[in-house]
Amino acid sequence: MKSLRPTGIIVAAVLVMLLLLVVVPALSWLHMSSQLAMARSRGVYPSAEQAMLALVDQGYVAIARVDILYAGPNSFDGSQPHIWYVIVEVRADRRADGSAMGRNGCDAPGSYFLHTRDGWIHVPEGAFPEVIGFLMGVFGQAGSGQPQPSTDWAPSQPARFCQAG
């Protein structure tokens, strides 16, 4: 078997460097941009809470009550203030898709919201919102966000969701 000559090694190293320096960032930007465009097409909101309430309105029928349990940065130290997670308790007659409600006619959905320069958008977990949020920071697409929760997890909040009530 013939060994690689020094020029072959150099060419291979240059190709690997090109891959790392050009192709990976380009594909990352493309993924981020397409996910942000899809999310924007579903709605841009002035706050993460309002975005979550819009999702609840779309996902439930005959809503009796919605309580925001937590709305704040997904990072505990607030280092990525443009990536938020919101958790709500929803009491309603049924889900819009016909699937069963949780215990006591209540669900406790949570979801990710990203702050863009235009406002807050919903990005589902399957689209890797934490990765998209990171890339938004890298490519200058992130809004300022807010490092402190607007609705913090209260000490009086029950440890379990959807208790009778």
C-alpha positions in Angstrom: 0.0 0.0 0.0 1.3 3.4 -0.9 1.6 6.0 1.8 0.3 9.5 1.4 2.8 12.0 0.2 3.3 15.3 2.1 1.3 17.2 -0.6 -1.6 14.7 -0.2 -1.7 15.3 3.6 -1.6 19.1 3.1 -4.4 18.9 0.5 -6.5 16.7 2.9 -5.8 19.1 5.8 -6.8 22.1 3.7 -10.1 20.4 2.7 -10.9 19.6 6.3 -10.2 23.2 7.3 -12.5 24.4 4.5 -15.2 22.1 5.7 -14.9 23.4 9.2 -14.6 27.1 8.3 -17.1 27.4 5.5 -19.5 24.5 5.2 -20.4 23.9 8.9 -21.1 27.6 9.6 -23.1 27.9 6.3 -25.2 24.9 7.1 -25.7 26.2 10.7 -26.9 29.6 9.4 -29.2 27.9 6.9 -30.8 25.7 9.6 -31.2 28.6 12.0 -32.6 30.9 9.3 -35.1 28.4 8.0 -36.3 27.5 11.5 -36.7 31.2 12.4 -38.6 31.9 9.2 -41.0 29.0 10.0 -41.5 30.2 13.6 -42.1 33.8 12.4 -44.7 32.6 10.0 -46.7 31.2 12.9 -46.6 34.4 14.8 -44.4 37.1 16.5 -45.4 38.3 19.9 -44.5 41.1 22.3 -43.7 38.7 25.1 -43.0 35.0 25.6 -46.1 34.8 27.8 -48.4 36.2 25.1 -46.8 33.7 22.7 -47.6 30.8 25.1 -51.2 32.1 25.6 -51.6 32.1 21.8 -50.5 28.4 21.7 -52.9 27.6 24.5 -55.8 29.3 22.6 -54.9 27.2 19.5 -54.5 23.9 21.4 -57.6 23.8 23.8 -61.3 24.2 23.5 -63.5 25.9 26.1 -60.7 27.1 28.3 -61.8 27.8 31.8 -58.5 29.0 33.3 -54.8 29.5 32.4 -52.1 30.1 35.0 -48.5 30.9 34.0 -46.3 29.0 36.4 -42.9 30.0 35.1 -41.8 32.3 32.3 -38.1 33.0 32.2 -34.7 32.2 30.8 -34.0 28.5 30.1 -30.5 29.0 31.6 -30.3 29.2 35.4 -27.7 31.9 35.3 -29.6 34.1 32.7 -26.6 33.8 30.3 -28.8 33.4 27.3 -31.7 35.9 28.0 -33.2 35.4 24.5 -34.0 31.7 25.1 -37.0 31.3 27.4 -39.1 28.4 28.7 -42.7 29.0 29.7 -44.9 26.6 31.7 -48.6 27.0 32.2 -51.5 25.2 33.7 -54.5 24.9 31.5 -58.0 23.9 32.6 -60.3 23.3 29.6 -63.0 21.0 28.4 -60.7 19.3 25.9 -57.7 19.6 23.6 -58.3 20.9 20.1 -56.9 17.7 18.6 -59.3 15.6 20.5 -56.7 13.9 22.7 -57.4 13.4 26.4 -56.8 16.1 28.9 -54.5 15.4 31.9 -55.5 14.8 35.5 -58.4 16.9 36.9 -59.2 18.3 33.4 -55.9 20.1 33.4 -52.7 20.1 31.4 -49.4 21.7 32.2 -47.6 22.3 28.9 -44.3 24.0 28.6 -42.4 25.2 25.6 -39.5 27.3 24.3 -39.6 30.8 23.0 -36.8 32.8 21.4 -36.5 36.6 21.3 -35.6 37.9 17.9 -35.1 41.5 17.0 -38.8 41.5 15.9 -40.3 39.9 19.0 -40.8 36.5 20.6 -41.4 33.4 18.6 -42.3 29.8 19.5 -39.8 27.1 18.5 -40.8 23.5 19.3 -38.4 21.2 21.1 -38.0 19.0 17.9 -36.4 22.0 16.2 -33.7 22.2 18.8 -34.5 25.7 20.2 -31.4 25.8 22.4 -29.1 25.2 19.4 -31.1 27.8 17.3 -30.8 30.2 20.2 -27.1 29.7 20.5 -26.7 30.2 16.7 -28.8 33.4 16.9 -26.2 34.8 19.3 -23.4 33.7 17.1 -24.9 35.2 13.9 -26.3 38.4 15.6 -29.9 37.4 15.2 -30.9 37.4 18.9 -33.0 40.0 20.5 -32.0 41.4 23.9 -34.3 39.1 25.8 -34.5 39.5 29.6 -32.1 37.7 32.1 -34.7 37.7 34.9 -38.0 35.7 34.8 -41.2 37.6 34.4 -43.0 34.9 36.3 -40.6 33.1 38.7 -41.3 29.7 40.2 -42.9 30.7 43.5 -42.0 28.8 46.7 -45.8 28.4 47.3 -46.2 26.6 43.9 -47.1 23.0 44.4 -44.4 20.5 43.4 -46.9 18.7 41.2 -48.9 20.2 38.4 -52.6 20.2 38.0 -53.7 19.5 41.6 -57.5 19.5 42.2 -58.9 23.0 42.1 
